[in-house]
Amino acid sequence: MAEKLFTMGESNKESGLKREFAKEQKLRTIMDLKSNSHRDEIAAARASLKENSPLLHSICSACLEHSDVASLTASKDSVCNEIQNALDVISNASQGIGHQKVPLMPQSVSLGSALDELENLVALDPLTVNKDQIRPSLEKRLEGIISGAALLADSSCTRDLHRERIITECNAIRQALQDLLSEYMNNFCIKDPWPKSSHSLILSRCQQSLSWKTSILSLVSNLLFPGRLEFL
Protein backbone atom coordinates (compact mmCIF):
# COMPACT_ATOMS: atom_id res chain seq x y z
CA MET A 1 0.00 0.00 0.00
CA ALA A 2 2.81 2.35 0.93
CA GLU A 3 4.58 1.53 -2.33
CA LYS A 4 1.41 2.31 -4.29
CA LEU A 5 1.01 5.65 -2.53
CA PHE A 6 4.67 6.43 -3.19
CA THR A 7 4.20 5.64 -6.89
CA MET A 8 1.11 7.86 -7.08
CA GLY A 9 2.96 10.65 -5.35
CA GLU A 10 5.85 10.40 -7.78
CA SER A 11 3.41 10.40 -10.70
CA ASN A 12 1.64 13.51 -9.43
CA LYS A 13 4.97 15.18 -8.83
CA GLU A 14 6.08 14.37 -12.37
CA SER A 15 2.80 15.70 -13.81
CA GLY A 16 3.22 18.89 -11.80
CA LEU A 17 6.75 19.34 -13.10
CA LYS A 18 5.54 18.85 -16.67
CA ARG A 19 2.84 21.48 -16.21
CA GLU A 20 5.33 23.92 -14.76
CA PHE A 21 7.73 23.24 -17.62
CA ALA A 22 4.99 23.79 -20.21
CA LYS A 23 3.97 27.02 -18.49
CA GLU A 24 7.58 28.20 -18.41
CA GLN A 25 8.03 27.36 -22.08
CA LYS A 26 4.87 29.28 -22.96
CA LEU A 27 6.07 32.36 -21.07
CA ARG A 28 9.51 32.04 -22.62
CA THR A 29 8.00 31.81 -26.09
CA ILE A 30 6.05 35.00 -25.50
CA MET A 31 9.10 36.78 -24.09
CA ASP A 32 11.25 35.59 -26.99
CA LEU A 33 8.97 37.09 -29.64
CA LYS A 34 11.06 39.26 -31.90
CA SER A 35 8.72 42.25 -31.86
CA ASN A 36 6.18 43.85 -29.59
CA SER A 37 3.68 43.73 -32.44
CA HIS A 38 3.58 39.92 -32.16
CA ARG A 39 2.75 40.20 -28.48
CA ASP A 40 0.00 42.69 -29.29
CA GLU A 41 -1.35 40.35 -31.97
CA ILE A 42 -1.54 37.47 -29.49
CA ALA A 43 -3.24 39.65 -26.88
CA ALA A 44 -5.81 40.86 -29.42
CA ALA A 45 -6.41 37.33 -30.70
CA ARG A 46 -6.98 36.00 -27.18
CA ALA A 47 -9.47 38.80 -26.55
CA SER A 48 -11.26 37.88 -29.77
CA LEU A 49 -11.47 34.23 -28.72
CA LYS A 50 -12.83 35.21 -25.31
CA GLU A 51 -15.51 37.36 -26.94
CA ASN A 52 -16.54 35.04 -29.77
CA SER A 53 -16.54 31.67 -27.99
CA PRO A 54 -19.72 32.29 -25.94
CA LEU A 55 -21.24 34.05 -28.96
CA LEU A 56 -20.68 30.94 -31.07
CA HIS A 57 -22.44 28.80 -28.46
CA SER A 58 -25.47 31.11 -28.45
CA ILE A 59 -25.75 31.35 -32.21
CA CYS A 60 -25.42 27.59 -32.69
CA SER A 61 -28.33 27.14 -30.29
CA ALA A 62 -30.36 29.64 -32.30
CA CYS A 63 -29.47 27.84 -35.55
CA LEU A 64 -30.75 24.55 -34.13
CA GLU A 65 -34.08 26.18 -33.30
CA HIS A 66 -34.37 28.10 -36.59
CA SER A 67 -32.44 26.04 -39.13
CA ASP A 68 -34.30 27.59 -42.07
CA VAL A 69 -33.21 31.17 -41.31
CA ALA A 70 -30.28 31.89 -43.61
CA SER A 71 -29.28 34.98 -41.62
CA LEU A 72 -28.41 32.89 -38.56
CA THR A 73 -26.30 30.50 -40.64
CA ALA A 74 -24.43 33.47 -42.10
CA SER A 75 -23.85 34.77 -38.60
CA LYS A 76 -22.48 31.40 -37.44
CA ASP A 77 -20.08 31.26 -40.40
CA SER A 78 -18.87 34.78 -39.68
CA VAL A 79 -18.13 34.02 -36.02
CA CYS A 80 -16.37 30.76 -36.96
CA ASN A 81 -14.18 32.68 -39.40
CA GLU A 82 -13.24 35.18 -36.68
CA ILE A 83 -12.31 32.38 -34.28
CA GLN A 84 -10.23 30.60 -36.92
CA ASN A 85 -8.46 33.84 -37.78
CA ALA A 86 -7.63 34.42 -34.09
CA LEU A 87 -6.15 30.91 -33.82
CA ASP A 88 -4.05 31.53 -36.95
CA VAL A 89 -2.79 34.81 -35.50
CA ILE A 90 -1.68 33.12 -32.27
CA SER A 91 0.01 30.28 -34.16
CA ASN A 92 1.92 32.58 -36.52
CA ALA A 93 2.87 35.15 -33.88
CA SER A 94 4.22 32.41 -31.59
CA GLN A 95 6.57 31.39 -34.40
CA GLY A 96 7.55 34.97 -35.15
CA ILE A 97 5.70 34.91 -38.46
CA GLY A 98 3.82 37.97 -39.63
CA HIS A 99 0.13 37.33 -40.09
CA GLN A 100 -1.91 38.92 -42.82
CA LYS A 101 -5.57 38.88 -41.89
CA VAL A 102 -7.68 37.56 -44.72
CA PRO A 103 -10.63 39.92 -45.22
CA LEU A 104 -13.92 38.16 -44.67
CA MET A 105 -16.32 38.00 -47.54
CA PRO A 106 -19.21 40.35 -46.85
CA GLN A 107 -22.34 38.52 -45.82
CA SER A 108 -25.30 38.98 -48.13
CA VAL A 109 -27.72 38.93 -45.21
CA SER A 110 -27.61 41.48 -42.40
CA LEU A 111 -30.03 42.57 -39.72
CA GLY A 112 -31.27 45.39 -41.92
CA SER A 113 -31.80 43.21 -44.98
CA ALA A 114 -33.52 40.52 -42.88
CA LEU A 115 -35.96 43.12 -41.56
CA ASP A 116 -36.49 44.46 -45.09
CA GLU A 117 -37.27 40.93 -46.23
CA LEU A 118 -39.84 40.59 -43.45
CA GLU A 119 -41.51 43.83 -44.56
CA ASN A 120 -41.76 42.52 -48.11
CA LEU A 121 -43.26 39.25 -46.89
CA VAL A 122 -46.03 40.99 -44.94
CA ALA A 123 -47.10 43.07 -47.95
CA LEU A 124 -49.99 40.71 -48.68
CA ASP A 125 -53.23 40.90 -50.58
CA PRO A 126 -55.99 40.70 -47.92
CA LEU A 127 -58.19 38.78 -50.37
CA THR A 128 -55.69 35.96 -50.69
CA VAL A 129 -54.39 35.71 -47.12
CA ASN A 130 -54.39 32.16 -45.80
CA LYS A 131 -54.33 32.41 -42.02
CA ASP A 132 -53.29 28.80 -41.46
CA GLN A 133 -50.25 29.18 -43.72
CA ILE A 134 -49.05 32.76 -43.55
CA ARG A 135 -49.26 33.38 -39.78
CA PRO A 136 -46.97 30.48 -38.69
CA SER A 137 -44.54 31.29 -41.51
CA LEU A 138 -44.20 34.98 -40.66
CA GLU A 139 -44.07 34.33 -36.92
CA LYS A 140 -41.28 31.80 -37.39
CA ARG A 141 -39.34 34.20 -39.61
CA LEU A 142 -39.70 37.01 -37.09
CA GLU A 143 -38.62 34.80 -34.18
CA GLY A 144 -35.52 33.86 -36.15
CA ILE A 145 -34.67 37.54 -36.60
CA ILE A 146 -35.33 38.25 -32.93
CA SER A 147 -33.08 35.33 -31.95
CA GLY A 148 -30.33 36.96 -33.98
CA ALA A 149 -30.93 40.35 -32.36
CA ALA A 150 -30.84 38.63 -28.97
CA LEU A 151 -27.26 37.57 -29.71
CA LEU A 152 -26.30 41.22 -29.68
CA ALA A 153 -28.22 41.84 -26.48
CA ASP A 154 -26.57 38.84 -24.78
CA SER A 155 -23.05 39.95 -25.63
CA SER A 156 -20.84 40.31 -22.56
CA CYS A 157 -19.97 43.87 -23.60
CA THR A 158 -23.60 45.01 -23.84
CA ARG A 159 -24.78 47.37 -21.15
CA ASP A 160 -27.99 46.56 -19.31
CA LEU A 161 -29.63 49.71 -20.66
CA HIS A 162 -28.82 48.77 -24.25
CA ARG A 163 -29.93 45.19 -23.68
CA GLU A 164 -33.31 46.36 -22.40
CA ARG A 165 -33.69 48.69 -25.39
CA ILE A 166 -33.15 45.87 -27.88
CA ILE A 167 -35.59 43.61 -26.00
CA THR A 168 -38.18 46.39 -25.96
CA GLU A 169 -37.88 46.99 -29.71
CA CYS A 170 -38.09 43.25 -30.43
CA ASN A 171 -41.29 42.98 -28.39
CA ALA A 172 -42.70 46.02 -30.20
CA ILE A 173 -42.10 44.38 -33.59
CA ARG A 174 -43.64 41.13 -32.37
CA GLN A 175 -46.79 42.99 -31.26
CA ALA A 176 -46.92 45.02 -34.49
CA LEU A 177 -46.85 41.81 -36.54
CA GLN A 178 -49.70 40.34 -34.50
CA ASP A 179 -51.76 43.52 -34.96
CA LEU A 180 -51.12 43.44 -38.71
CA LEU A 181 -52.05 39.78 -39.07
CA SER A 182 -55.23 40.31 -37.05
CA GLU A 183 -56.20 43.23 -39.26
CA TYR A 184 -55.59 41.12 -42.37
CA MET A 185 -58.09 38.63 -41.00
CA ASN A 186 -60.62 41.36 -40.16
CA ASN A 187 -60.27 42.89 -43.62
CA PHE A 188 -60.69 39.54 -45.32
CA CYS A 189 -63.89 38.68 -43.42
CA ILE A 190 -65.74 41.94 -44.20
CA LYS A 191 -67.99 41.89 -47.27
CA ASP A 192 -69.59 45.35 -46.99
CA PRO A 193 -67.44 47.84 -49.02
CA TRP A 194 -67.89 50.78 -46.64
CA PRO A 195 -66.66 49.15 -43.43
CA LYS A 196 -64.04 47.42 -45.55
CA SER A 197 -62.74 50.79 -46.68
CA SER A 198 -62.35 51.81 -43.05
CA HIS A 199 -60.53 48.58 -42.22
CA SER A 200 -58.24 49.09 -45.22
CA LEU A 201 -57.13 52.35 -43.65
CA ILE A 202 -56.43 50.56 -40.37
CA LEU A 203 -54.56 47.86 -42.29
CA SER A 204 -52.40 50.49 -43.94
CA ARG A 205 -51.61 52.01 -40.56
CA CYS A 206 -50.64 48.59 -39.18
CA GLN A 207 -48.27 48.09 -42.12
CA GLN A 208 -46.71 51.50 -41.49
CA SER A 209 -46.40 50.71 -37.78
CA LEU A 210 -44.52 47.47 -38.47
CA SER A 211 -42.27 49.22 -40.98
CA TRP A 212 -41.50 51.97 -38.47
CA LYS A 213 -40.68 49.54 -35.67
CA THR A 214 -38.39 47.41 -37.85
CA SER A 215 -36.57 50.59 -38.86
CA ILE A 216 -36.11 51.54 -35.20
CA LEU A 217 -34.65 48.12 -34.31
CA SER A 218 -32.26 48.31 -37.25
CA LEU A 219 -31.21 51.84 -36.29
CA VAL A 220 -30.75 51.01 -32.60
CA SER A 221 -28.64 47.94 -33.41
CA ASN A 222 -26.53 49.93 -35.85
CA LEU A 223 -25.89 52.69 -33.32
CA LEU A 224 -25.05 50.33 -30.46
CA PHE A 225 -23.13 47.73 -32.49
CA PRO A 226 -21.75 49.42 -35.62
CA GLY A 227 -19.24 46.61 -36.13
CA ARG A 228 -21.67 43.80 -35.42
CA LEU A 229 -24.53 44.57 -37.76
CA GLU A 230 -23.48 41.77 -40.10
CA PHE A 231 -24.21 39.14 -37.47
CA LEU A 232 -27.27 38.07 -39.40
C-alpha positions as CSV (number, residue, x, y, z in Angstrom):
1,M,0.0,0.0,0.0
2,A,2.8,2.4,0.9
3,E,4.6,1.5,-2.3
4,K,1.4,2.3,-4.3
5,L,1.0,5.7,-2.5
6,F,4.7,6.4,-3.2
7,T,4.2,5.6,-6.9
8,M,1.1,7.9,-7.1
9,G,3.0,10.6,-5.4
10,E,5.8,10.4,-7.8
11,S,3.4,10.4,-10.7
12,N,1.6,13.5,-9.4
13,K,5.0,15.2,-8.8
14,E,6.1,14.4,-12.4
15,S,2.8,15.7,-13.8
16,G,3.2,18.9,-11.8
17,L,6.7,19.3,-13.1
18,K,5.5,18.8,-16.7
19,R,2.8,21.5,-16.2
20,E,5.3,23.9,-14.8
21,F,7.7,23.2,-17.6
22,A,5.0,23.8,-20.2
23,K,4.0,27.0,-18.5
24,E,7.6,28.2,-18.4
25,Q,8.0,27.4,-22.1
26,K,4.9,29.3,-23.0
27,L,6.1,32.4,-21.1
28,R,9.5,32.0,-22.6
29,T,8.0,31.8,-26.1
30,I,6.0,35.0,-25.5
31,M,9.1,36.8,-24.1
32,D,11.3,35.6,-27.0
33,L,9.0,37.1,-29.6
34,K,11.1,39.3,-31.9
35,S,8.7,42.3,-31.9
36,N,6.2,43.8,-29.6
37,S,3.7,43.7,-32.4
38,H,3.6,39.9,-32.2
39,R,2.7,40.2,-28.5
40,D,0.0,42.7,-29.3
41,E,-1.4,40.4,-32.0
42,I,-1.5,37.5,-29.5
43,A,-3.2,39.6,-26.9
44,A,-5.8,40.9,-29.4
45,A,-6.4,37.3,-30.7
46,R,-7.0,36.0,-27.2
47,A,-9.5,38.8,-26.5
48,S,-11.3,37.9,-29.8
49,L,-11.5,34.2,-28.7
50,K,-12.8,35.2,-25.3
51,E,-15.5,37.4,-26.9
52,N,-16.5,35.0,-29.8
53,S,-16.5,31.7,-28.0
54,P,-19.7,32.3,-25.9
55,L,-21.2,34.0,-29.0
56,L,-20.7,30.9,-31.1
57,H,-22.4,28.8,-28.5
58,S,-25.5,31.1,-28.5
59,I,-25.7,31.4,-32.2
60,C,-25.4,27.6,-32.7
61,S,-28.3,27.1,-30.3
62,A,-30.4,29.6,-32.3
63,C,-29.5,27.8,-35.6
64,L,-30.7,24.6,-34.1
65,E,-34.1,26.2,-33.3
66,H,-34.4,28.1,-36.6
67,S,-32.4,26.0,-39.1
68,D,-34.3,27.6,-42.1
69,V,-33.2,31.2,-41.3
70,A,-30.3,31.9,-43.6
71,S,-29.3,35.0,-41.6
72,L,-28.4,32.9,-38.6
73,T,-26.3,30.5,-40.6
74,A,-24.4,33.5,-42.1
75,S,-23.8,34.8,-38.6
76,K,-22.5,31.4,-37.4
77,D,-20.1,31.3,-40.4
78,S,-18.9,34.8,-39.7
79,V,-18.1,34.0,-36.0
80,C,-16.4,30.8,-37.0
81,N,-14.2,32.7,-39.4
82,E,-13.2,35.2,-36.7
83,I,-12.3,32.4,-34.3
84,Q,-10.2,30.6,-36.9
85,N,-8.5,33.8,-37.8
86,A,-7.6,34.4,-34.1
87,L,-6.2,30.9,-33.8
88,D,-4.1,31.5,-37.0
89,V,-2.8,34.8,-35.5
90,I,-1.7,33.1,-32.3
91,S,0.0,30.3,-34.2
92,N,1.9,32.6,-36.5
93,A,2.9,35.1,-33.9
94,S,4.2,32.4,-31.6
95,Q,6.6,31.4,-34.4
96,G,7.5,35.0,-35.2
97,I,5.7,34.9,-38.5
98,G,3.8,38.0,-39.6
99,H,0.1,37.3,-40.1
100,Q,-1.9,38.9,-42.8
101,K,-5.6,38.9,-41.9
102,V,-7.7,37.6,-44.7
103,P,-10.6,39.9,-45.2
104,L,-13.9,38.2,-44.7
105,M,-16.3,38.0,-47.5
106,P,-19.2,40.4,-46.9
107,Q,-22.3,38.5,-45.8
108,S,-25.3,39.0,-48.1
109,V,-27.7,38.9,-45.2
110,S,-27.6,41.5,-42.4
111,L,-30.0,42.6,-39.7
112,G,-31.3,45.4,-41.9
113,S,-31.8,43.2,-45.0
114,A,-33.5,40.5,-42.9
115,L,-36.0,43.1,-41.6
116,D,-36.5,44.5,-45.1
117,E,-37.3,40.9,-46.2
118,L,-39.8,40.6,-43.5
119,E,-41.5,43.8,-44.6
120,N,-41.8,42.5,-48.1
121,L,-43.3,39.2,-46.9
122,V,-46.0,41.0,-44.9
123,A,-47.1,43.1,-47.9
124,L,-50.0,40.7,-48.7
125,D,-53.2,40.9,-50.6
126,P,-56.0,40.7,-47.9
127,L,-58.2,38.8,-50.4
128,T,-55.7,36.0,-50.7
129,V,-54.4,35.7,-47.1
130,N,-54.4,32.2,-45.8
131,K,-54.3,32.4,-42.0
132,D,-53.3,28.8,-41.5
133,Q,-50.2,29.2,-43.7
134,I,-49.0,32.8,-43.5
135,R,-49.3,33.4,-39.8
136,P,-47.0,30.5,-38.7
137,S,-44.5,31.3,-41.5
138,L,-44.2,35.0,-40.7
139,E,-44.1,34.3,-36.9
140,K,-41.3,31.8,-37.4
141,R,-39.3,34.2,-39.6
142,L,-39.7,37.0,-37.1
143,E,-38.6,34.8,-34.2
144,G,-35.5,33.9,-36.2
145,I,-34.7,37.5,-36.6
146,I,-35.3,38.3,-32.9
147,S,-33.1,35.3,-31.9
148,G,-30.3,37.0,-34.0
149,A,-30.9,40.4,-32.4
150,A,-30.8,38.6,-29.0
151,L,-27.3,37.6,-29.7
152,L,-26.3,41.2,-29.7
153,A,-28.2,41.8,-26.5
154,D,-26.6,38.8,-24.8
155,S,-23.1,40.0,-25.6
156,S,-20.8,40.3,-22.6
157,C,-20.0,43.9,-23.6
158,T,-23.6,45.0,-23.8
159,R,-24.8,47.4,-21.1
160,D,-28.0,46.6,-19.3
161,L,-29.6,49.7,-20.7
162,H,-28.8,48.8,-24.2
163,R,-29.9,45.2,-23.7
164,E,-33.3,46.4,-22.4
165,R,-33.7,48.7,-25.4
166,I,-33.1,45.9,-27.9
167,I,-35.6,43.6,-26.0
168,T,-38.2,46.4,-26.0
169,E,-37.9,47.0,-29.7
170,C,-38.1,43.3,-30.4
171,N,-41.3,43.0,-28.4
172,A,-42.7,46.0,-30.2
173,I,-42.1,44.4,-33.6
174,R,-43.6,41.1,-32.4
175,Q,-46.8,43.0,-31.3
176,A,-46.9,45.0,-34.5
177,L,-46.8,41.8,-36.5
178,Q,-49.7,40.3,-34.5
179,D,-51.8,43.5,-35.0
180,L,-51.1,43.4,-38.7
181,L,-52.1,39.8,-39.1
182,S,-55.2,40.3,-37.1
183,E,-56.2,43.2,-39.3
184,Y,-55.6,41.1,-42.4
185,M,-58.1,38.6,-41.0
186,N,-60.6,41.4,-40.2
187,N,-60.3,42.9,-43.6
188,F,-60.7,39.5,-45.3
189,C,-63.9,38.7,-43.4
190,I,-65.7,41.9,-44.2
191,K,-68.0,41.9,-47.3
192,D,-69.6,45.4,-47.0
193,P,-67.4,47.8,-49.0
194,W,-67.9,50.8,-46.6
195,P,-66.7,49.1,-43.4
196,K,-64.0,47.4,-45.5
197,S,-62.7,50.8,-46.7
198,S,-62.3,51.8,-43.0
199,H,-60.5,48.6,-42.2
200,S,-58.2,49.1,-45.2
201,L,-57.1,52.4,-43.7
202,I,-56.4,50.6,-40.4
203,L,-54.6,47.9,-42.3
204,S,-52.4,50.5,-43.9
205,R,-51.6,52.0,-40.6
206,C,-50.6,48.6,-39.2
207,Q,-48.3,48.1,-42.1
208,Q,-46.7,51.5,-41.5
209,S,-46.4,50.7,-37.8
210,L,-44.5,47.5,-38.5
211,S,-42.3,49.2,-41.0
212,W,-41.5,52.0,-38.5
213,K,-40.7,49.5,-35.7
214,T,-38.4,47.4,-37.8
215,S,-36.6,50.6,-38.9
216,I,-36.1,51.5,-35.2
217,L,-34.6,48.1,-34.3
218,S,-32.3,48.3,-37.3
219,L,-31.2,51.8,-36.3
220,V,-30.8,51.0,-32.6
221,S,-28.6,47.9,-33.4
222,N,-26.5,49.9,-35.9
223,L,-25.9,52.7,-33.3
224,L,-25.0,50.3,-30.5
225,F,-23.1,47.7,-32.5
226,P,-21.8,49.4,-35.6
227,G,-19.2,46.6,-36.1
228,R,-21.7,43.8,-35.4
229,L,-24.5,44.6,-37.8
230,E,-23.5,41.8,-40.1
231,F,-24.2,39.1,-37.5
232,L,-27.3,38.1,-39.4
